[in-house]
């Protein structure tokens, strides 16, 4: 078996057929045997019935399995365990891929174990935003989610298994934690800059849930761990790029302040307080100049002021404060 397409689904009745049709079209262009593993994650709507009907219509390529442990990581791991493919294409039940996406990335892969793909955000108001992988994937990991997303990447099964699969403890940011572990393992990569995957934003709940403060806290933890790992394992590389890496961490801490000022203040003290083993002699990138006043006027004081000003300032000034 060449490719397994793994689709976790929880209460996905409004869009699971769209995702399945996308997967079937992409699988049809794979130059070898392929399969779809649809994983019901305890749905209470008509999702299980829709999956069973799809499996009845496509018995040669589509199987349905059940994962009783809730959460996208557990469902994806269940799909991996049931899969037979050498390559894994993950696809959430509300997202889609182009018909030629998998075949193109297989042709591009060569000796690589991880094809990092571009994707497009599709927002409910009709606007779009493209994300192209950063040439330096460590930079992409730290800022702007430019290491691909769950369904834009194509990964050899053995690479996923060797780094322990999806972390089932995480309610959010699961893909960036997996990319971090793949980068730590120095998995061979190739970048696919062609848009072939679509992240459909909508007003309903995703299987991963919606908790911006918690999600930002998990991202801060990942960025802090990545900084620490690079310092220990690639110190020269880290020091050359420290303003960027630390700036990305500080940017995430500032984002958390929007939702939870107390937790953000504690994170700032933990990672940027003095004495600080990460101290550098250059200003941080990715953050506004006013953040240089944090050590003198206090992180909490300045962020409290920023939040108050955000209620009354024009949008262009709000954007400058967020920059």
Secondary structure, DSSP 8 states (H G I E B T S, - for coil): --EEEEEEESS-TTTHHHHHHHHHHHHTT-SS-EEEEEEE-S--SSHHHHHHHHHHHTTTTEEEEE--S-SHHHHHHHHHHH---SEEEE--TT-EE-TTHHHHHHHHHTT-SEEEEEEEEE-TTS-EEEE---SSHHHHHHSTT-S--TTT-EEEHHHHHHTTSS-TT-SS-HHHHHHHHHHHTT--EEEEEEEEEEEE--SS--TT---HHHHHHHHHHHHHHHHHHHHHH-HHHHHHHHHHHHHHHHHHHHHHHHH-HHHHHHHHHHHHSSS-TT--SS--SSS-GGGGGHHHH-HHHHHHHHHHHTTTS-HHHHHHHH-
